[in-house]
Amino acid sequence: MWAIETRALRKVFRPLLGGTPIVAVESLDLQVPLGGVFGLLGPNGAGKTTTIQVLIGNVRPTSGEAFVLGYRAGAVQAKRKLGFLPEKFQFHDFLTAEEFLWMHGQLAKVNPKRLRKRIDEVLELVGLAERRKSRIREFSKGMQQRIGLAQAIIHDPELVILDEPTSALDPLGRRRVREVIQYLKEQGKTVILNSHLLSEVEMSCDRVAILNKGRVVKQGTLEELLVNRSVVTLELKQVTPAVLEALQRVAVKVDRIDEHRVVAEVASEEDVPLLARAVVLDAGGALMGMQAKRETLEDLFIQTVEGEGK
């Protein structure tokens, strides 16, 4: 069983007063395994928010199927096991943090005795234990986001969907959210993380899916997707035709920046020393310095999205 599975999922929004229908999700096939942290990535308009709205049962698909923890998306059985923090939230700001969590715990039918203990646990977890008696209207945007995270997990759900959970947070707040996500992972929960902060996704996620134009264009573990490829900047006393020719025999791609610098892309980190050998031994060049950079999730994201646009 998958934590989340979609099969040829499609959602078309049709304007009430006519006009061109908007295809938000197009034949989306997505599989999220149980346990771990899964990143949902894509440019604006890629279909991420619509997909999430289908999964939590707020939007009905036009066609295709979506399942959450083995149940059809939107089923009561799925909602009972699901926690959700929306990107655009508006909480009951006249309530205190404690009252707010008590209300959401009761809505989730958590046993009152268990709920009292659970409120203590989640407030400590998100770093708001000392503000339990403060009204939400007194909270900063970042604190409101953290109390929102607390309500998403108050009923100890099996699946937690977080839509841009760090967008309003400073570096310390983002670290706190990463710690909560790691805690949930250690508890065997499944976390879906939708974020534009790719560095946060890379630090937190085990697997990712990149959406574009309503489809999944890449999906897998970070190890599978971030191939062991390196981009190396070489500084030379002089870039000569012989140096370029020697580098091209080793590298996947070679670009000359100026008369002293070359950027070479190699298929594997093991090939980096071969670049130095090509410059010095094969071409007789003078190598002044080398700097290697591994492919990041941001590099993969940009290459994937720009490649889809061509």
N, C-alpha and C positions, 0 to 999 in steps of 0.2 A: 504493500500500500504506500502511496505517495502522500506527503503532507499536502501538496497541491498538485493537481494535474488538470491541464486544459487540453482539449482536443478540437482542432479546427475552430477555435473560438472566434466569433465575429460579432462586432457591435457597430451598428450604423445609427447615427442620430439624424432624424428627419425633421427639418424645420416645420413648425406648425403652420406658418403662412406661406409655405412653398419655398422654393430655392433648392440649391444643390445639397443632397444628403452628404453628411460628413462620416466617413469611415474612420472610426477611432481605433478599432482593433480588427485585424484582417488575418484570418486563418492562423490563430496563435496556438502553437503547440509548446507547452511548458510543463516540465516535471521538476518538482522540488522534493528531494528526499527527506525522510523524517530525521530530525536532529540536525544541529549545526545552524550556521548563519548563511543565508542566501541573499545575494545582492541583486536588486532589480534596477537596471541602468538603461538610460536612453536619453536622447535630446528632448527638448520641449515638444509636445505633440506626438511623441512616439507611441502613446497608448498605455503608459504605466498607470496613471491614475484611474483610467477607465477599467483596466484589468483589475486593479485593487477593488474598485467599487463593485465589480461583478463578483469577486471572491467573497466579499463581506455581505453580499446579498442586497446591496442598495440599488443595483442596476441589473436588469435582465438582459441576457445576451440576445442578439438577433438570431444567431444560429450557433451550432457547436455545443460543446459541453464543458463544464467546469466542476471540479470536485475538490472539496476541502476535507481532509482527514477521512476520506472514503465516502463522505456524504455529498450530495449535490450542493453546490454553492447556494447559500441562502437558507438552507434547511436549519431548523431549530437545533438539531443535534450538532451541527457544525458551529453554529453561533455560540453555543454553550462552551465550546472548547477553544474559542478564538478571542484574542485580545487585540485591540486596534487603537493606534494613536494617529489621528488624521494630521495632515500638514496644516490645514486651516481649521483651528479649533476655537471654540467659544464656550468656555465653561461657566458654571453657575458661580459668578464671582462674589456673591453675597455670602457664600458658604465658607467656612474655614476648611483648611486642608483635610482635617480629620473628618468633618461632616461630609465633605465631597466624596471621600473614599468610602465612608460608611454607606452613603446613598448608592454608589455604584456597586458595592459589595452586596447590598440587599437586592438590587436589580438582578445581579447574577446569582441570587439565591445561595449565597455563602452562609453557612451556619453562623449565627451571631457570636457564639463563643470563639469559633475559629476566626471570624472576621476581626474581632478586637486584636487578636495576636497578629493577624495578617497585616493590619494597618500599621502596627509598629514596625513590622519587618520591611514593608515596602517604603515607608518614609525614611527609614535608616538607609535603605538601599539607594535611594535617589538623592540622599543628602539633605532632606527637609525635616528631619526629626525635631529640630529645635523650632520649626515654624508651624507645627501641627495646629496651633490655636490661631494662627494668622488667617485672615480672610484672603481669598484668592485675588481679590481686587488690589491687594497690597503687594502682590508678587510682581517681580520683573517678568519680561517676556520669557527669559530663560528659565526662571523658576516655574512659570506656568507650564512650560514645555516638560519640565521634570515631573510636575504633579500629574500631567497628562500621561506620562510614561508609567507613573505609579498606578493610575486607574486602569491602564491597559493590562496590568499584570495582577491586579488585586485579587482576582478569582483564580489565580494559578492556572492560566490556560496552557494548553499543549502547543498552540500556535500563536505567535505574536507578530502582527504586521505593523511596522513602524514606517510612516510616511514622512520623510525629511525630519527625523528626530533631533538633529543637531543644527538645524538651520539658524536658530536664534541664540545659539550658545557660544560662549567664549571658549578658549582652549581648555580651561579647567572643567567647564561643563561638558565639553565633548569627551574628555577623558572619563568623566563620571558615567556618561551614557555607554561608552565602550566597556567599562567595567560591568555595568548592568547586563549588557548584551553577552559578555563573557560568562557572567553568572548564570544567565538563562541557558546558555549552551551547555555549561557544566551540569545543569539540572536535567539535561536531556530534552529541552524544549527546541522547537523549530522557530527561528526568527527570520522574517522577511524584512530586508532593509532596503528602502527606496531612498536614495540620496544622490544629490549632485556633487557632494564632496567625495571625489573618487579616492582621495588618500584615506578617508575614513573607511570606505568600503574595502579598500585593499588591506587595511589593518584588521578589519573585523570579520570579513566574509571567507567562507570556505569555498563557495561556489557562486557564480554570477551568471546572469542572462542579460544580454544586450538587446534591447528592443529598438526597432526603427520602422517607422511607417506602419505601426500596428502589428509587426511580425517579430519573432525571435530570430535574430541574425547570427548570434553566437551564444553558446551555452556550455558550461562545464566548470571544472575546478580551476582555480587560479593557476595551478601548476600546469594544467593542460593548455590553457589559453595564453598564458605568458610564456611563450617559448623561450628556451635558453639562448636568446639572441642578444648580442652586445653591439653597441654603437661606440666606436673608438675615435677620439680626436687625436691626431698625430701632429706634433709640431716638429718641423724639420728646418735644417739650415737653408735648404732650397728644394722646392718641389720640381722635380725634373720629369720628363716623359718616361725615363727608365723607372723611376720610383712609382709612377702611376701604373705603368704596365705590370710591375712586380706585384703591387698591391691588388690589382684586378685579378691576378691568378689565385689569390687567397681569399679575398673578400667577396661577399654577395653583391655589395654595392660600394662604389667609391665616388666621393664628391670632393672636388678641389675647392677650398674656401678662398685662398689667396696664395701667394707665392711661397708662404711658409707653413700653411696648415692644410690638412686633408682630413675628411671624415670618412671612415670606413666601417661598414656594417658586416659583421661576421655571423655565421650561422650558429656558432656555439662559443661559450667562454673559453673552451680549450683552444680555439683558433687565435686568440688574442696574441700569444707569444709569436705566432707565425708572421704577424704583421711586422713586428720588429725585425725578424730574420729577413723578410722580404725587402725591407728598406735598406738594412745595413749590408747583409751578405749578398743578396741577389742583385740589388741595384747600386750598391756602393754609396748609398746616401748617408747623410749625417742626421741621426735621430736625436732631437733635443728633449722630447718629452711625449708621454702618452697619457690619455685620460679616458677610461672606459665607463660607459653608462648602460645599465641593464634596462630592458624594456619595462615600462610601468603600465599600470592599468589605464592611466590617462593616455599613454601612447596607443595602446590597443583600442581604446574607446574612439579616439580621433580617427585612427586609420580605418576602423570598421565603419563608422558613420559616414566619413568622407568617401570611402569606397562604395558604399551603398548609393551615394548621391550621384555617382558617375554613370 
